[in-house]
């Protein structure tokens, strides 16, 4: 990120290559819309280029995941406040077919990894990360202690990282 702050395009390309599948996969999982996920992915990487100082220190993968999640939640909120016009079912999608297939592969990897988690960890992650509710609200909804919810999420995210690391790195 220090090199990106100096406007090093090669450094930006390297970060994009390393994290675009993760960002797109999170956005697709949350939005269930390939085009919207592409928009979120572009927005996240524009943020990195335009304001690289927003990442100060820590785990970059966790930071970019949170930025992606927050941007996808913004999209979901905006959908809820206004009615979207539907695309007619008979519009040909041949031009975006390949992109859609690749996007679904990434989303499928995330869904497969999530489904491999124990139900307590998976549901806590889905509610908190993809559903956008606080740990406290998850504890209230499930009746589990707050510390237990935090532990389930932390352990589940570690397992997800381990399962998804090969596909993010490749």
Beta strands, then each sheet from edge to edge (+ up, - down):
end
